């Protein structure tokens, strides 16, 4: 893709990694962060070419909002009068209903294009110092366009995402995204964070291996960001938690009651479900 001017709002792990990837692909990348220390670090280490000022906003071909959902909406509202009509704006937030609704309305009011986005990539660490040029290499980007979005516009964004390293793009609705992400991401973070609170966790040294590491990897989360994401998607996440709690109660009851046949049934059911899902994916 020919050289574009890219603006990125928010220079944490996700935003700074995107800056690095797009700069490496030859694009002009500007960024802004509310933390002056992060802003200075980004410019000093050449993560960005310069600051995304009010004047520079109007020169951007693409703008990415790599901040919390509420902040993304507010940032777009503030920038909207300065965004050129040919520009495409995309967010990187982990929920879509709370972002896409208001952002679609702002974009329509000012005449530019907004497309919701959620990169399926990340690390258990946050902050610009953990940013990686290859963070998005081979990852999937979930996009939530308006109904009947111009295919040429989507193609432009796809091409830029390819420059950042993304291997695939999936189109969906905000409602479907939030339903799916409650299970595939948010529930896993809640379970991991709750699991590590067992008093036994302090004594596990020399008694743990891969299972422990896998289950606790995302317990070390950014509580400010995940609180907002969980609450923005509370209806879907509560539904998944209630389902999990019901299932766990069945396992607990079978073990407490010494019910060997019921426990075997539950374990077999889980194994078979995993095998069915794996087979579907391979197919």
N, C-alpha and C positions, 0 to 999 in steps of 0.2 A: 504494500500500500504506500502511496506517495506520502511524503512528510506532512504530518498534521500538527496542529497546535492543540495540546491537550491540557485541560485544567483539572486538578484533583483537589477536592476539599476534604481534609482529614489525612494526616500523614502518620497514622499508626501502622501496624503490621500490614493490613490489607492495602491501604492507600499508598504507602511507601513502596511496597512490593510492586504494585501496578506501575508506579512511576519508574522504577528501575527497569522493569520489563519493556515498557514503551520507549524509554530513552535509549535502551540498548538496540531497539528496532529502528532507531533513527528519527524518532519523533521529537518535537519540541514540547517539553513537559514543564508545566508551571504548577505550583502547589501552594496551599495555605493551611495553617493549623492554628487553633486558638492558643496553643502553648508556644510562647515566643522562643523557648529553649529548643523545642522540636523544630520550629521554623528555621532557626539559625543553624541547627545541626543538619537539616536537610539541604540547605544551600551550601554550607561549608563542605559537606561530603559529596556534593554534586548529585544527590538523589533527585533534585529538581534543578532546572536551568534558571529559574527565578521565581519570584513570588506571584501568586495569582491575585493581582490587584483588580479593583473595579474597572480600570481601563482595559486590562488584559482580558477580562471576562468576555468582552465583545469580540475579541479576536479568536476565541477558541472554537474549534470545529467540533470538539467533544468535551463534555464535562462529566466527571465522575464524583459522586457523593459518597465518600468512604467514612461516614460518621454514624452515630446512633440514629434510629428511625426518626425520632422527634426532631433531632438536630438537622437531619437531612431535609425534612420538609421546611424548616425555618430557613435553612441556607438557600434553598431553591427560591423561596418567597423573596428573600433579600436580593438575590442575584438576578431574578427574572427580568427586570427592566433593562438589564445590560446584555442579555443573551441574544445573539443574532438568530434570526428565524431559521437559518439553515443548520443550526447546531443540533446535536443530539445529546441529551442529558440522560445519564444512567446512574442508578444508585447501586451500592454493594451491600445493602442491609439484609439481615437474616429473616425478616418478615416482610410480607408484601402488601397485605391489605391496608395496614396502617400508613404505608408510604405511597402506594400507587394511587389510591383514591384522591388524596389532596394534591399530589404532584401532577397527575393527569389534568386536573382542573387548572392548576397554575400554568401549565404548558399551553393548554388551550386558550387561556386568557391572553397570553403574550405571544402566541404564534410559533413556538418552537416545539420540538419533539421530546417527550420524556418516555423512556422505556425502563421498567423495573428490572433489576438485576440481582442475582445472588450467586457468587462464585463458590463452587463446591471445592474449596481448598482452605487451608489454614494451618496453624500450629497451636500448641498448647501455651505458647508464650505470646505476649502482646507488646506493642511498642515498636518504634522505628528501628531500634537497634537490632531487632530480629528480622527485619525485612529481607526478603530474598528475591533476586532477579528471576529465579526459576520457580517461584512459589506456585504459579498457575500452569506450569508445564504439564500438558496432557489433561488438565482438569476440565470439568464441565461447567459451563456458565448457564444458569437458568435465567431466561428472559421472560418478562411479562409485558408484552406490548398492548397498546389499545386494540380494541376490536377493529378489524379491517385496516391494520397499520400498513402503510406503504411498504411493499416488498423491497424496493430500492433502499429505503431507509434502514430496514433490517439488515440488508446485505452490507451496507456501509459499516454498521456496527459489528457484524460478524467478522468482516475483514480486519478491523482494528483489534478485535479480541484474539484473532488468530496471531496477529503480531505480538500480542502479550503472552502467547504460549498456549492458550486454551485449545484443547483438543476437540471439543464438541460444544454445541449450543442446543439447549432444550427449551422449547416454547411452551408456556402454560398460562393459566390464569392465576390471579392473586389468591383466590379461594383455594384452588387445588394445591398451589405451592405451600400455603400455610398448613393445610391438612396433612400433607406429606412430611413436611419438615418437623412437625410436632413429634412424629414417630422417629424419623431417621436421625435427627440431630438433638432436638430439645429434650426428649425423654431420656436419651442416653446421657446427657449432661446432668440431669437431675439424679438419675440412678447412680452415676459415678460419684457425684458430690455427696449423696446421702450414704452410699456404701462405705466411704472412707471414714465416716463418723463413728463406726464401731469402736468400742474401747480396745478391742483386740488389735486394731490397726497399729497401735503403738508398740506392740510386742511381736510383730510379724517377721522381723528380721531373721533370715535363714530358713524361713518357712514359706516363702513365696517364690513364684516363678512367673511364667508367661501370663497365666490367667489373671493374676493380681495386677500385673502391669497393664494389660489390655483394658481391664475394667476401670482402673483408676486414672488412666492417662488424661482424660478431660475433666477430672475433678479440680484441677488447678486452672480455674477459669477467672475471667474478669467479671466480678459480681455485679458491677454497675451496668455493663452492657447486657449481660444475660438476664438480669432482673427486668430490664425494659423489653427485651425480646419475649420472655416468658409471659409477661403481663399483656403485651400486644397480641399474643396468640393464645390467651388464657383458655378460651372455649375449647380449642382443639387439644391443647396440652392437658387440661383437666380430664378430658375424655380418655386420652391415652393413659394417664396415671390411674384412673379408676379401673380401666381394663387390666393394667398390670397388677394393681393391688388385689383384684379379684383372683387373678391367676396365682399370685404368691400365697394368698390365703389357702388355696387348694393344696399347694405343696406343703405349706405349714401344717395343715390339718392331717394330711396323710402321714407325714413324718411323726407328728405328735401322737397320733393314734396307732402308730406301728402298722399301718395298712400297706403291706407290701405290694399287693396287686394294684391298688390305686396309685401308688407312687410309680410303679412300673408303667402304668397306663399314661400318667402325666409325662413322664420322661420320654416314653416312646412317641407320644403325640408331638412333643417339642422337636425331637430328632427328625421325625418324618416331615414336619412342617419346614424345617431348615433344608432338608434334602429336596423337597418339592420346589422351594423358592430358588435354590441353587440351580436346579435343573431347568427351571423356566428362564433364568438368566443366561444359562449356557445356550439354550435354544434360540 
